[in-house]
Amino acid sequence: MRRKLLIAVPLLFLVALAAWMLRPRRETLGEAFVSEKVASLLSGIAQVREPVGTLHYGERVDVVGRRNDYVKVRTNAGMIGWVESRKLMEPALWQRSIKLLDQTRGMPVQAHGRTKVSTNLRVQPGRTQPRLYQFARNVPVEIVGRAVADWVQSTDEKDSSNEPQETKKEDWFLVRALATRPPGEAAARAAETSNTTQPGDETAPISGWVVARFVELDLPDPVREGAASANIRPLAWFELNRVSDPAGDKPQYLLAAARGPEGQVCDFTALRVYTWYAKRSRYETAFIENNMCGQLPIRIGKGPKDEPEFRFRVMDGKKEERVYHLVQTVVRRVREPGESPRKLSSAKQAKPAAKN
């Protein structure tokens, strides 16, 4: 009996060891994150295949295989299938997108707009930079910054605008927006607010760079008409305050704009302030300043007497900060002690900006 036990125990141990070594292994080649609103999980990569599931933006998957332009993945729920590699982000790029979102979270909004066409969101200015996401047409965005990059046609983005392709430089906007997520999914990063854009869709915040001319600014009518009459290109606009009128309170606006083509060093080169003239029931250009080299962001606040205030830095060696106050319909620059006054290019006479 003892001899049988001496033989059986090692045999059982060998059987257990063999079973452990031959167990199904969940080996992975790494992880990835979905970079599209929706990505199909396919049964295979052959010509005859069918979708076995759906992945959504920000969803984490394990990479278990690669072949040509496809990646074999396993979801957190245990589903296994194939996904086009261009619809996935490497962990390093995903971390960069999170860091970029954190950097822009507290930046003041310079303008609101909407995408004109399907638009790629990139981690840095430039069409060859890694893509983070693709917005559909007519997606609202918040513009928080501007930069310039060389014009290069990328393989995953066709320029449908009428701009000449020989343009050497082009403007880029740093934007915040919302990327669509499905309900019930655990968000990879927490959203400050939860919005619903379509039935069954939830959203998560996202940030990155887009081609500026692919975004149409949501300009108030007085700002749009004033910019058109002055032949300047709007880049940022703000509501400074509201004034009473028998027809209802009227907002007064600040516009930062530029002349000429894209790709300029300065973020903006001109300022306009549009105020409401109640006696004539129309907007007028109350302040003009040209030939400057301003840097975004412009910050809006209140002066010592609760008057509207705006400030920004100029793009020179000193990067001095300029501060302006709006007192009724007069804009005055606040100067530092000892600073010599300079003649500003202010409007000597109020001019109509738009008809109401």
C-alpha positions as CSV (number, residue, x, y, z in Angstrom):
1,M,0.0,0.0,0.0
2,R,2.8,2.3,0.9
3,R,4.6,1.5,-2.3
4,K,1.5,2.3,-4.3
5,L,1.2,5.7,-2.6
6,L,4.8,6.4,-3.4
7,I,4.1,5.8,-7.1
8,A,0.6,7.5,-7.2
9,V,1.7,10.8,-5.5
10,P,4.4,11.7,-8.0
11,L,2.1,10.7,-10.9
12,L,-0.6,13.0,-9.6
13,F,1.9,15.8,-9.3
14,L,3.1,15.2,-12.9
15,V,-0.5,15.2,-14.2
16,A,-1.2,18.5,-12.3
17,L,1.9,20.0,-13.7
18,A,1.1,19.0,-17.2
19,A,-2.4,20.3,-16.9
20,W,-1.1,23.7,-15.6
21,M,1.4,23.9,-18.4
22,L,-1.2,23.1,-21.1
23,R,-3.8,25.4,-19.7
24,P,-5.3,28.0,-22.0
25,R,-3.2,31.1,-21.7
26,R,-4.3,34.7,-21.9
27,E,-1.1,36.0,-23.4
28,T,-1.2,39.5,-24.8
29,L,1.0,41.6,-26.9
30,G,0.0,44.8,-25.1
31,E,-3.0,47.0,-24.8
32,A,-4.7,49.6,-27.0
33,F,-7.6,52.1,-26.9
34,V,-10.3,52.7,-29.4
35,S,-9.9,56.1,-31.2
36,E,-13.2,56.0,-33.2
37,K,-16.8,56.8,-32.2
38,V,-17.6,53.2,-33.3
39,A,-15.4,50.4,-34.4
40,S,-16.6,46.9,-35.6
41,L,-15.2,43.8,-33.9
42,L,-14.9,41.3,-36.8
43,S,-14.9,37.5,-36.7
44,G,-11.9,37.4,-39.0
45,I,-10.0,39.2,-41.7
46,A,-11.0,37.0,-44.6
47,Q,-13.2,38.3,-47.4
48,V,-16.2,36.5,-45.8
49,R,-16.5,37.7,-42.2
50,E,-19.2,39.2,-40.0
51,P,-19.2,41.6,-37.1
52,V,-19.3,39.9,-33.7
53,G,-19.4,43.1,-31.6
54,T,-19.0,46.9,-31.4
55,L,-16.2,48.9,-29.8
56,H,-16.5,52.6,-28.8
57,Y,-14.2,55.5,-28.3
58,G,-11.9,55.2,-25.3
59,E,-12.6,51.5,-24.7
60,R,-9.5,49.5,-23.6
61,V,-8.7,46.2,-25.3
62,D,-5.9,43.6,-25.0
63,V,-3.9,43.0,-28.2
64,V,-3.5,39.3,-28.8
65,G,-2.4,39.2,-32.5
66,R,-1.5,41.3,-35.5
67,R,-1.9,40.7,-39.3
68,N,-1.4,43.2,-42.0
69,D,-3.7,46.2,-41.3
70,Y,-5.7,44.4,-38.6
71,V,-5.3,43.7,-34.9
72,K,-6.8,40.8,-33.0
73,V,-8.1,42.1,-29.6
74,R,-9.8,40.8,-26.5
75,T,-12.3,43.1,-24.8
76,N,-12.8,43.5,-21.0
77,A,-15.9,41.3,-21.5
78,G,-13.9,38.5,-23.0
79,M,-15.0,38.9,-26.6
80,I,-12.3,38.3,-29.2
81,G,-12.2,39.6,-32.7
82,W,-10.3,41.7,-35.3
83,V,-10.2,45.5,-35.6
84,E,-8.6,47.8,-38.2
85,S,-5.3,49.0,-36.7
86,R,-6.0,52.7,-37.7
87,K,-9.0,52.7,-35.3
88,L,-6.8,52.0,-32.3
89,M,-4.4,54.1,-30.2
90,E,-1.2,52.9,-28.6
91,P,-1.1,53.4,-24.8
92,A,1.5,56.2,-25.1
93,L,-0.7,58.2,-27.5
94,W,-3.7,57.6,-25.2
95,Q,-1.7,59.0,-22.3
96,R,-0.7,62.0,-24.4
97,S,-4.4,62.7,-25.1
98,I,-5.3,62.5,-21.4
99,K,-2.4,65.0,-20.6
100,L,-3.6,67.3,-23.4
101,L,-7.1,67.3,-22.0
102,D,-5.8,68.1,-18.5
103,Q,-3.7,71.0,-19.9
104,T,-6.7,72.6,-21.7
105,R,-9.3,72.0,-19.1
106,G,-8.8,75.4,-17.4
107,M,-8.0,77.4,-20.5
108,P,-10.5,80.2,-21.3
109,V,-12.7,79.8,-24.3
110,Q,-11.8,82.2,-27.2
111,A,-14.6,81.3,-29.6
112,H,-17.2,78.7,-30.3
113,G,-17.6,77.0,-33.6
114,R,-18.6,73.9,-35.5
115,T,-16.8,71.5,-37.9
116,K,-17.5,72.2,-41.5
117,V,-16.5,68.7,-42.6
118,S,-15.3,65.4,-41.1
119,T,-12.2,66.7,-39.2
120,N,-9.3,64.8,-37.7
121,L,-8.3,65.7,-34.2
122,R,-4.5,65.5,-33.7
123,V,-2.2,65.5,-30.7
124,Q,-0.1,68.4,-32.2
125,P,-0.5,70.9,-35.0
126,G,0.3,69.3,-38.3
127,R,-1.5,66.9,-40.6
128,T,1.2,64.2,-40.2
129,Q,0.8,64.2,-36.4
130,P,-0.9,61.2,-34.7
131,R,-4.6,61.3,-34.9
132,L,-6.7,61.1,-31.7
133,Y,-10.2,61.1,-33.0
134,Q,-12.3,62.2,-36.0
135,F,-15.2,64.6,-35.6
136,A,-18.2,64.3,-37.9
137,R,-19.6,67.4,-39.7
138,N,-21.3,70.0,-37.6
139,V,-19.8,69.0,-34.2
140,P,-19.6,71.9,-31.7
141,V,-16.1,72.8,-30.5
142,E,-14.6,75.3,-28.0
143,I,-11.5,77.1,-29.4
144,V,-8.9,77.7,-26.7
145,G,-5.7,78.3,-28.7
146,R,-4.0,78.8,-32.0
147,A,-0.8,77.6,-33.7
148,V,0.8,77.5,-37.2
149,A,2.1,74.4,-39.0
150,D,3.4,73.6,-42.5
151,W,0.8,72.5,-45.0
152,V,1.3,68.8,-45.8
153,Q,-1.4,66.6,-47.4
154,S,-1.9,63.5,-45.2
155,T,-3.1,60.2,-46.4
156,D,-6.1,60.1,-44.0
157,E,-7.4,63.6,-44.6
158,K,-8.5,65.2,-47.9
159,D,-8.7,68.9,-48.0
160,S,-12.1,69.8,-49.5
161,S,-11.7,73.5,-49.1
162,N,-11.0,75.9,-51.9
163,E,-7.7,77.0,-50.4
164,P,-4.7,76.7,-52.8
165,Q,-2.6,73.6,-52.1
166,E,0.6,75.6,-52.5
167,T,-0.1,77.4,-49.3
168,K,3.1,77.0,-47.1
169,K,1.6,77.6,-43.7
170,E,-1.9,77.0,-42.2
171,D,-3.6,77.9,-38.9
172,W,-4.6,75.3,-36.4
173,F,-7.0,75.6,-33.5
174,L,-6.6,73.9,-30.1
175,V,-10.1,72.8,-29.3
176,R,-12.2,71.1,-26.6
177,A,-15.2,69.0,-27.5
178,L,-17.1,65.8,-26.7
179,A,-16.3,62.4,-28.0
180,T,-19.3,60.0,-28.2
181,R,-19.4,57.0,-25.8
182,P,-22.1,54.4,-25.4
183,P,-24.3,54.3,-22.2
184,G,-23.1,52.0,-19.4
185,E,-19.4,51.9,-20.5
186,A,-16.9,52.7,-17.8
187,A,-15.3,55.9,-18.9
188,A,-11.5,55.7,-19.1
189,R,-11.4,59.3,-18.0
190,A,-14.0,61.1,-15.9
191,A,-16.2,63.7,-17.6
192,E,-17.1,66.8,-15.6
193,T,-20.6,66.7,-17.0
194,S,-22.6,64.1,-18.7
195,N,-24.4,65.1,-21.9
196,T,-26.4,63.2,-24.4
197,T,-26.0,64.0,-28.1
198,Q,-28.1,61.2,-29.5
199,P,-30.5,58.6,-28.0
200,G,-28.3,55.9,-26.4
201,D,-25.1,57.9,-26.7
202,E,-23.1,59.4,-23.8
203,T,-20.1,61.7,-24.2
204,A,-16.7,62.2,-22.8
205,P,-14.5,65.3,-23.1
206,I,-11.6,65.3,-25.6
207,S,-9.1,67.9,-26.6
208,G,-6.6,68.3,-29.5
209,W,-5.7,70.3,-32.7
210,V,-7.7,70.7,-35.8
211,V,-7.2,72.6,-39.1
212,A,-8.6,76.1,-38.4
213,R,-10.4,76.5,-41.7
214,F,-12.3,73.3,-41.1
215,V,-14.1,75.1,-38.3
216,E,-16.8,77.7,-38.8
217,L,-17.0,80.2,-36.0
218,D,-20.4,80.8,-34.4
219,L,-20.2,84.6,-34.7
220,P,-23.0,86.9,-33.4
221,D,-24.5,88.9,-36.3
222,P,-22.9,92.3,-35.2
223,V,-19.5,90.7,-35.0
224,R,-19.8,88.9,-38.4
225,E,-21.0,92.0,-40.2
226,G,-18.5,94.2,-38.6
227,A,-15.6,91.9,-39.5
228,A,-16.8,91.6,-43.1
229,S,-17.1,95.4,-43.5
230,A,-13.5,95.8,-42.1
231,N,-12.2,92.9,-44.3
232,I,-10.6,91.2,-41.3
233,R,-10.6,87.5,-40.4
234,P,-12.2,86.7,-37.0
235,L,-10.2,84.5,-34.6
236,A,-11.7,85.1,-31.2
237,W,-14.8,87.0,-29.8
238,F,-16.3,87.7,-26.4
239,E,-19.4,89.2,-24.9
240,L,-18.1,92.1,-22.7
241,N,-21.4,93.1,-21.0
242,R,-25.1,93.8,-21.7
243,V,-26.8,97.2,-21.8
244,S,-30.5,98.1,-21.4
245,D,-32.7,98.7,-24.4
246,P,-36.5,99.0,-24.7
247,A,-36.4,95.9,-27.0
248,G,-34.4,93.9,-24.5
249,D,-30.8,93.9,-23.1
250,K,-28.2,94.1,-25.9
251,P,-24.7,92.4,-25.6
252,Q,-21.6,94.4,-26.4
253,Y,-18.7,92.5,-28.1
254,L,-14.9,92.3,-28.4
255,L,-13.4,90.9,-31.6
256,A,-9.8,89.8,-32.1
257,A,-9.0,89.3,-35.8
258,A,-6.2,89.3,-38.4
259,R,-5.7,90.6,-41.9
260,G,-4.3,88.6,-44.8
261,P,-3.7,84.9,-45.2
262,E,-3.2,82.2,-42.7
263,G,0.2,81.2,-41.2
264,Q,1.0,84.6,-39.6
265,V,3.2,84.7,-36.5
266,C,0.8,86.8,-34.5
267,D,-2.4,85.2,-33.2
268,F,-4.3,88.4,-34.0
269,T,-3.4,91.8,-35.3
270,A,-6.6,93.8,-34.9
271,L,-9.1,94.6,-32.1
272,R,-12.7,95.8,-32.5
273,V,-15.3,96.6,-29.8
274,Y,-18.9,96.8,-30.9
275,T,-21.3,98.7,-28.7
276,W,-25.1,99.3,-28.8
277,Y,-26.3,102.8,-29.7
278,A,-29.8,102.9,-28.3
279,K,-30.9,106.2,-29.9
280,R,-30.3,104.8,-33.4
281,S,-31.0,101.1,-32.5
282,R,-27.9,99.8,-34.0
283,Y,-24.4,98.5,-33.2
284,E,-21.4,100.8,-33.8
285,T,-17.7,100.3,-33.9
286,A,-16.6,102.0,-30.6
287,F,-13.0,101.0,-30.7
288,I,-10.3,100.0,-33.2
289,E,-6.7,99.0,-32.8
290,N,-4.6,97.8,-35.6
291,N,-1.0,96.8,-36.3
292,M,-0.5,94.8,-33.2
293,C,0.8,91.3,-32.5
294,G,-1.5,89.8,-29.9
295,Q,-1.2,86.4,-28.3
296,L,-4.1,84.2,-27.2
297,P,-5.6,83.7,-24.8
298,I,-7.6,86.9,-24.2
299,R,-9.0,87.0,-20.7
300,I,-12.2,88.8,-19.8
301,G,-12.9,90.2,-16.3
302,K,-14.0,93.2,-14.3
303,G,-12.2,96.4,-13.5
304,P,-12.1,98.3,-10.2
305,K,-15.5,99.9,-10.8
306,D,-17.1,96.7,-12.1
307,E,-16.5,97.8,-15.7
308,P,-15.7,95.2,-18.4
309,E,-12.0,94.4,-18.7
310,F,-10.0,92.4,-21.2
311,R,-6.3,91.6,-21.2
312,F,-3.7,89.7,-23.2
313,R,0.0,89.5,-24.0
314,V,1.8,90.8,-27.0
315,M,4.1,88.6,-28.9
316,D,7.4,90.5,-28.5
317,G,10.6,90.0,-26.5
318,K,9.0,91.2,-23.3
319,K,5.6,89.6,-23.8
320,E,4.1,92.6,-22.0
321,E,0.5,92.3,-20.8
322,R,-2.0,94.9,-22.1
323,V,-5.2,95.7,-20.1
324,Y,-8.2,97.6,-21.4
325,H,-11.4,98.8,-19.7
326,L,-14.8,99.5,-21.4
327,V,-16.4,102.6,-19.7
328,Q,-19.9,103.0,-21.3
329,T,-18.9,103.1,-25.0
330,V,-15.2,104.2,-24.5
331,V,-12.3,101.7,-24.4
332,R,-9.2,102.8,-22.5
333,R,-6.0,101.1,-22.1
334,V,-4.7,100.8,-18.5
335,R,-1.0,101.6,-18.3
336,E,1.6,100.6,-15.8
337,P,3.2,103.3,-13.6
338,G,5.9,105.0,-15.6
339,E,4.8,103.7,-19.0
340,S,4.7,106.4,-21.6
341,P,1.4,106.8,-23.4
342,R,1.2,105.8,-27.0
343,K,-1.4,107.0,-29.5
344,L,-3.9,104.2,-30.1
345,S,-5.6,103.6,-33.4
346,S,-9.0,104.3,-31.9
347,A,-12.2,105.1,-33.7
348,K,-12.5,108.9,-33.8
349,Q,-16.1,108.6,-34.6
350,A,-18.5,105.8,-34.0
351,K,-19.3,103.9,-37.1
352,P,-22.3,101.5,-37.8
353,A,-21.2,97.9,-37.4
354,A,-24.5,96.2,-38.2
355,K,-28.1,96.9,-38.6
356,N,-30.5,95.4,-36.1
